[in-house]
Amino acid sequence: MNSKSETQASNKFDTFKLAFAVLVLVVAVAAFYYFVDYLLLVRVAGLLAAAGVAVGIALTTDMGVNLLGFIKDSRAELRKVVWPTRQETWQTSLAVILMVIIMGVFLWLLDMLLLWLVQLLIGSGG
């Protein structure tokens, strides 16, 4: 068997597995609402268990394996981030707040100036 036919067979089987995972979820949701007379805790536990099974099935596909690899790589990159200290965070936040206040006052004054000029041009009392 060549690589192309193996990939096609794998893709068909992956499609089947994803469809089965969706079917498990649909049946679980239908059962959740069908067994309305049962205790809510039992229904939620069953729904969560079925969701776990569906996710487990979906993670066995090529797409699921790629997703897990992406999550692992993302975690590794996140560990490399140098986070700011508490003092740096406060200083940056205060600088941003101060600039927002300054720009707000500046734009308010500019608005008042433009309003005064427009009223002066059109001759309405102000």
N, C-alpha and C positions, 0 to 999 in steps of 0.2 A: 504494500500500500504506500502510495507516495504522500508527501507532506500536505499537498493541496486537498486530497480526499480525506485525510485525517482531520484537517482543520474544518472542512465542511461537515463531517460527521460530528465533531465536537461542538460546532455551532448549532447543529440541529438538536443535539442532546442538551446543550445549554438552554436553548429556547424551550425545550420540554420541561427542564427543571424550573425555569423562571415561571412558566405557565402553571406548573404544579404548585409553586410557592404562592402565586396569586390565588389559585383555587383554594388552597388551605386557608388563606386569609378570608376569602369570601365566605367559605363554609363556617369559619369561626365567627364571623360577624353575624351571619344568619342564625347560627345556633345561639349566640348571645341574645338576640331579640326573640327567638322562638321559645327559649326556656325562661321566659320572663317571670314565671312563678318561683323559680329557684332563688336562693340567696345571692345577692349581688356580688358578694365576695367570691363565691364559687364561679360565677359567670365571668368576672373580671380575671380571675386566676386562669381560667380556661382560655380566655381570649389572649392573655399575655403568653401563655404556654404555646398556643398555636402561632402567635406572632414570632416567638422565638424559634419555633421549628421552621417557619417560612423563611426567616432571615438566615437560619443555618443552611437551608437548602439553597437559597440564592447566593450565599457566600461560596458555595462549591463550584460556581460557574467561573468562566474566565473573567467576566466582568466583576464578580465578587472578589476574586483573587487580586485583580488589579486595584480594586477599592481598598482592600486590606493593606496592600503594599503602599498605596498613596497615604493612608492614615498613619502607617508606621513611619514613612519618610517625613510626614508633616510633624509628627511628634518629635522626631530627631532634630528637625530644623527649629522647632519651638524651644527645645532645650538650649540651642545655641544663642538665643536672643539674650541681649544684655538689658535687663529691665532697669528703669530709673529708680533711684532711691526715693524715699518718702519726701526728703527735702527738695530734691529736683522736681518731683511731681507737684509739690505745693508752689514752688517758685514759678514753674511753667504755667500752672493754672492761674495764679494771681496775675501774671503778665498778660495772659489771654483775657481775663476778666477786665483788667485795667484798659487794655486796648479796645475792647468792646464798648466800654463806657465812654472812652475818649471819642471813638468814631460815632457813637450814638449822639453825643452832645454836638460834635461837629456837623453831622448831617441835620440835626434839628436846627442849629443856627443857620445853616445854608438854606434850609427850607423856609425859615422865617425871613431871611434876606430876599429870597426869590419871591415869596408871597408879597412882601412889601414893594418890590420892584414892579410886579405885575399889577398890584393895586394902584401904584403911582402911574403906570402907563395907561391903564383903562379909566382912570379917574374916579374910581369908586372910593368912598370914604373909608378910612381905616383907622 
